[in-house]
Amino acid sequence: MKPLFGKPPKPIDCSICGRPIDVHGAWNDGHNAWPVNDGRCCTNCNSTVVIPRRIMDLVRKENLQ
């Protein structure tokens, strides 16, 4: 990835799987991993772990009401 200004950013690792987070254009911070943890995650973990967890939590919350 060509940096916009200065040195390219240091890649960060996914807080779930530990692999480097994928870069999309100039965005290299990945996805919010909450509620799985407080870190950042890759696209794969976002799709297969984080989003299903958010949906599961939402369904559980609605069933309690």
N, C-alpha and C positions, 0 to 999 in steps of 0.2 A: 504494500500500500504506500502510495506517495503521500508524504505529510503535507498538510495545508500550510503550516508554518513551522520551521525548525525541524527538529528531530522527530522521527516517527514515534508514536506512543508505544510504551512497553506493553505487550499483550498481557492481559490478565487471564487467570484460570477460572473456569467454572466452579462455583462454590458447591455444586452437587456432584459432578463427575470428575472434576479435576483437569479436564482437557482445556486447551486454550479456547477462549471465547472467539467465535467467528466475527468477522468484521463485515459490516454492511455499509459501503460507501465510506463516509467520514465517521460513522458511528462505530465505536469499538468497545462500548461498555456493556454490551449484551442486554439481558432482560432482568427485571426485578424478580428475585427468587422467592419473595415472600408469598405464601406462608410457610414454605419449606424451610427456609433460613433467611437471614438478613443480608445475604450477599447478592452477587450478580451471577447469572447463569447463561449458558449457551442456548442457541435456538432449539437444539434437540431436547435438552432437559426442560426448557420452557414448554415445549409442545407435549412431551411425554410424562412429565412429572408435575410441574407447577400448575399448568392450566387444569388438568384433571383434578388436582387437589383443591383448587379454588372452586371448581364446580361441585365437588363432593361436599366441601364445607358449606356452600350455599344451599344445597339440597338438604343437608342435615339441619341447618338453621331454619329453613322454611318448614320442615317437618315438626320442629319443636314448637312452632307457633300455633 
